[in-house]
Amino acid sequence: MKLASVKNGSRDGCLVVVSRDLTRCVAIPDVANTMQQLIDNWTELAPKAEAVYQALNQGSVTNSQAFNAADCESPLPRAYQWADGSAYVNHVELVRKARNAEMPPSFWTDPLMYQGGSDDFIGPADDILIESESYGIDFEGEVAVITDDVPMACSAEVGLSKVRLLMLVNDVSLRGLIPNELGKGFGFFHSKPASSFSPVAVTPDELGDKWQDGKVHLPLLSTYNNALFGKPNAGIDMTFDFGQLVAHAAKTRNLSAGAIIGSGTVSNKQGTEFGTAVTEGGVGYSCIAEIRMIETIRDGKPSTEFMKFGDTIRIEMLNEQGESVFGAIDQKVVQYQAK
């Protein structure tokens, strides 16, 4: 099943069921008005939404409308919880190597995770509003899950069983603000502005055999200023699967239905020590910081600049037939004018 939240002037948007080919959609007010309402009552309401989905794909829904990703909020325009992990430890290792810092062995056994702002996500086609280019604007292509209620101290198996929907993420980072924040020893805040998610969230069965072992085994495509920047496979080099990430988030607290757990930046080693850019025949990267780290390691300093006003980023995942699974995050960086 594929679901989205269409902008309607309210804080939470209007829940719609979206056809598998992402061309048609239909609201289901007799089932649920919002995505959160559906997630809150998943066991009861999901089968009803699934019945509409099947009818929509068969062409038997008479009141459907054309689906346009630009009309969408993020699937959950605001959420009770947004916790982002760093499951691709290769990414963390690169960042530390560039600083000549050793990576603690525990990073391979205990996931990194931070709690992000979840009250103001932006839509998948909305502009990324940033006050200054000096902040070091970067995109981060990721995969995320939306969970049902998750009990505290659950196992990874239970954590995985609570995954209800998957989606893509652009976890925007302001690299110029990160060092001072981390230097205070209290984690990210200003350096993590509003994130955006793919227009469509999908149930795991939509991925077929590409959803295995709590991982999505498909390439994540990042197109930066109309040129392919990265295509790493989200199922490769993922040290911690989503079951482990959900269980980690729930170690000392319950997670409420609608909690979003992110994978962190998708990153592949590509059989080399550092990975290779798309232009050099590799699978590239899901953020600018990673190529800058590699440039620093190889050349002594980075040469790729962070994002500028007017730059664009598109993040998407295609199935083996070349069809978009989640729709695309497609955004432009625009200078924010303080009011």
C-alpha positions in Angstrom: 0.0 0.0 0.0 1.2 3.5 -0.8 0.0 6.6 1.2 0.6 10.3 1.2 -0.6 13.5 2.9 -1.8 16.2 0.5 -1.7 19.8 1.5 -5.1 21.2 2.5 -4.4 24.2 4.7 -4.3 22.2 7.9 -1.3 21.3 10.0 -1.5 17.5 9.2 -2.7 17.4 5.6 -5.3 15.1 4.1 -4.5 11.4 4.0 -4.7 9.8 0.5 -4.2 6.4 -0.9 -1.8 6.5 -3.9 -1.8 4.1 -6.8 1.2 1.8 -7.2 2.4 3.7 -10.3 2.0 7.1 -8.4 -0.4 8.5 -11.0 -3.8 8.5 -9.1 -4.9 9.1 -5.5 -8.0 9.2 -3.4 -8.9 10.5 0.0 -10.4 8.1 2.5 -12.2 10.2 5.1 -14.5 7.2 6.0 -11.3 5.4 7.1 -9.0 8.1 8.4 -8.5 11.8 7.8 -4.7 12.0 8.5 -1.7 9.7 8.4 -1.4 9.9 12.2 -5.0 8.7 12.7 -4.3 5.7 10.5 -1.1 4.8 12.3 -2.8 5.2 15.7 -5.4 2.6 14.7 -3.3 0.6 12.3 -4.7 -2.9 13.1 -8.3 -1.8 12.6 -7.9 0.7 9.8 -5.1 -0.5 7.6 -7.1 -3.4 6.0 -9.8 -0.9 5.0 -7.2 1.4 3.4 -5.6 -1.6 1.7 -9.0 -2.5 0.2 -9.2 1.0 -1.3 -5.6 0.6 -2.6 -6.4 -2.6 -4.4 -9.5 -1.0 -6.0 -7.5 2.0 -7.0 -4.9 -0.1 -8.8 -7.7 -2.0 -10.5 -9.2 1.2 -11.8 -12.5 0.7 -10.0 -12.4 3.9 -7.8 -14.5 6.5 -9.5 -13.6 9.5 -7.4 -9.8 9.3 -7.8 -7.7 12.3 -8.8 -4.3 12.8 -10.4 -1.5 12.5 -8.0 1.1 15.3 -7.9 4.1 15.1 -5.5 4.3 18.9 -5.4 1.0 19.0 -3.6 2.3 16.8 -0.8 3.4 17.4 2.7 5.9 14.9 4.1 3.8 11.8 4.9 3.7 12.9 8.5 3.9 16.7 8.4 4.7 16.6 12.1 5.4 13.6 14.3 5.7 12.6 18.0 9.2 11.3 17.4 12.0 11.7 14.9 15.2 9.8 15.8 18.0 9.4 13.3 20.6 6.7 13.5 23.9 6.3 11.7 23.6 2.7 10.5 26.2 3.1 7.7 29.3 3.1 9.9 31.5 3.6 6.8 30.1 7.2 6.7 31.1 7.8 10.4 34.5 6.2 9.8 35.3 8.5 6.9 34.4 11.6 8.9 36.7 10.6 11.7 39.5 9.7 9.4 39.4 13.1 7.9 40.0 14.5 11.4 42.8 11.9 12.0 40.6 10.6 14.8 40.3 6.9 15.7 36.8 5.4 15.7 35.8 3.7 19.0 35.2 0.0 18.5 31.8 0.4 20.1 30.6 2.3 17.0 30.4 -1.1 15.3 28.2 -2.7 18.0 26.1 0.2 19.4 24.3 2.5 17.0 24.7 6.3 17.0 21.4 8.1 17.2 20.2 11.7 17.8 16.7 13.1 18.4 15.7 15.6 15.8 13.1 18.2 15.5 9.8 16.6 14.5 7.3 19.4 14.9 7.9 21.1 11.5 8.9 18.8 8.6 8.8 20.4 5.2 7.2 18.9 2.0 9.2 16.9 -0.5 9.0 19.7 -3.1 9.3 22.6 -0.7 12.2 24.9 -0.7 15.0 24.4 1.8 15.1 27.8 3.6 18.5 28.6 5.1 19.6 32.0 6.4 23.2 31.9 5.3 25.5 29.9 3.0 28.2 30.1 5.6 26.3 27.5 7.6 27.7 24.8 5.3 24.4 23.5 3.7 24.4 19.8 2.9 21.8 17.2 1.9 21.7 13.7 3.4 19.9 10.9 1.6 18.5 8.3 3.9 15.7 5.7 4.4 13.3 5.9 7.3 10.6 3.8 8.9 7.3 4.8 10.7 6.5 2.5 13.6 3.4 1.4 15.5 3.6 1.5 19.3 6.9 0.0 20.4 7.4 -1.3 23.9 10.5 -0.3 25.9 13.5 -2.6 26.0 12.1 -4.7 23.1 14.3 -7.1 21.0 15.4 -6.3 17.5 12.9 -8.8 16.2 10.0 -7.1 18.0 11.3 -3.7 16.8 11.3 -4.9 13.2 7.7 -6.3 13.6 6.5 -2.8 14.5 7.6 -1.2 11.2 4.5 -0.1 9.4 5.7 2.2 6.6 9.0 3.2 4.9 10.0 6.4 3.2 13.0 8.4 2.1 14.6 11.3 3.9 16.6 14.5 3.1 18.1 15.1 6.5 19.5 18.6 5.8 22.7 19.3 7.8 24.4 22.6 8.4 28.0 21.4 8.5 29.5 24.8 9.5 27.4 24.8 12.8 28.1 21.2 13.8 31.6 21.5 15.3 30.7 24.1 17.9 27.5 22.3 18.8 29.3 18.9 19.3 32.1 20.7 21.1 29.6 21.6 23.8 29.0 17.9 24.4 25.2 18.1 24.1 24.5 17.1 20.5 22.8 18.6 17.4 20.3 21.4 17.5 20.9 24.4 15.3 22.8 22.3 12.8 19.8 20.1 12.0 17.0 22.2 10.4 13.7 20.8 9.2 13.9 17.5 7.4 11.8 16.5 4.5 10.5 13.0 3.5 9.4 11.4 0.3 5.9 12.3 -1.0 4.8 8.7 -0.5 5.2 6.2 2.4 4.9 2.5 1.5 4.2 -0.7 3.4 7.1 -3.1 3.4 5.3 -5.6 1.1 5.5 -3.0 -1.7 9.2 -3.7 -1.8 8.8 -7.4 -2.3 12.1 -9.3 -1.9 14.0 -5.9 -1.8 12.9 -5.7 1.8 14.9 -8.3 3.6 16.6 -8.6 7.0 15.2 -5.1 8.0 17.0 -3.4 5.0 15.9 -2.0 1.7 18.1 -3.6 -1.0 17.8 -0.9 -3.7 20.0 2.0 -4.8 19.3 5.4 -3.4 19.7 8.0 -6.1 20.9 11.6 -5.3 20.8 14.0 -8.2 22.6 17.3 -7.3 22.1 20.2 -9.7 20.8 17.8 -12.3 23.8 15.5 -12.2 23.8 12.1 -10.6 25.8 12.4 -7.4 25.2 9.1 -5.7 23.6 5.7 -6.2 24.7 3.6 -3.2 22.6 0.5 -2.4 20.8 1.0 0.9 21.0 -2.7 1.7 24.8 -2.8 1.5 27.2 -1.8 4.3 24.2 -1.2 6.6 25.8 -2.2 9.9 22.5 -2.0 11.9 19.2 -3.0 10.4 15.9 -1.2 11.1 15.0 -3.8 13.8 18.1 -2.9 15.7 17.6 0.8 15.2 14.0 0.7 16.5 15.1 -1.4 19.5 17.9 1.0 20.2 15.5 4.0 20.2 13.2 2.1 22.5 15.9 0.9 25.0 14.8 3.1 27.9 11.4 4.4 26.6 8.3 3.4 24.8 7.9 4.7 21.3 4.4 6.0 20.3 2.7 5.1 17.1 4.0 7.4 14.4 7.6 7.4 15.6 10.0 7.9 12.7 13.4 6.2 12.8 16.0 7.1 10.2 18.9 5.0 8.8 21.5 7.8 8.6 23.3 8.7 5.4 23.3 5.7 3.0 27.0 4.9 2.3 28.8 2.1 0.5 32.5 1.3 0.7 32.4 0.1 -2.9 35.2 -2.4 -2.4 37.8 0.4 -1.9 39.1 2.1 1.2 37.2 5.3 0.7 34.6 4.8 -2.0 34.5 6.3 -5.5 32.6 9.2 -7.1 30.0 8.5 -9.8 32.2 10.4 -12.3 35.0 7.9 -11.6 32.9 4.9 -12.1 31.7 4.3 -8.5 28.4 4.5 -6.8 29.1 8.0 -5.3 27.7 9.5 -2.2 24.5 10.5 -0.4 25.9 13.8 1.0 28.5 16.4 0.1 30.4 15.9 3.4 31.4 12.4 2.5 33.2 13.4 -0.8 34.8 16.3 1.1 36.2 13.9 3.7 37.6 11.7 0.9 39.2 14.8 -0.7 40.7 15.8 2.6 42.1 12.3 3.1 43.5 12.1 -0.4 44.5 15.7 -1.1 44.9 17.3 2.3 41.9 19.6 1.9 38.3 19.5 0.4 37.6 20.9 -3.0 33.8 20.3 -3.3 31.8 23.2 -1.9 28.7 22.9 0.2 25.3 23.9 -1.3 24.6 27.4 -2.5 21.4 29.3 -2.9 19.7 28.1 -6.1 21.2 24.6 -5.9 18.8 21.7 -6.3 18.7 18.2 -4.9 16.6 15.2 -5.9 16.4 12.0 -3.9 14.6 9.0 -5.2 14.6 5.2 -5.3 13.6 3.1 -8.3 12.7 -0.5 -8.4 14.2 -3.0 -10.9 11.7 -1.9 -13.5 12.9 1.7 -13.3 9.7 2.8 -11.5 9.8 5.3 -8.6 8.9 3.6 -5.4 8.4 6.5 -3.1 8.2 9.4 -5.5 11.0 12.0 -5.4 12.2 14.5 -2.8 12.9 17.4 -5.2 14.1 20.7 -3.6 15.9 23.9 -4.1 18.0 25.8 -1.5 16.6 29.3 -1.0 17.8 32.1 1.3 15.5 32.6 4.3 14.4 36.2 5.0 13.9 36.7 8.7 10.6 38.3 9.5 
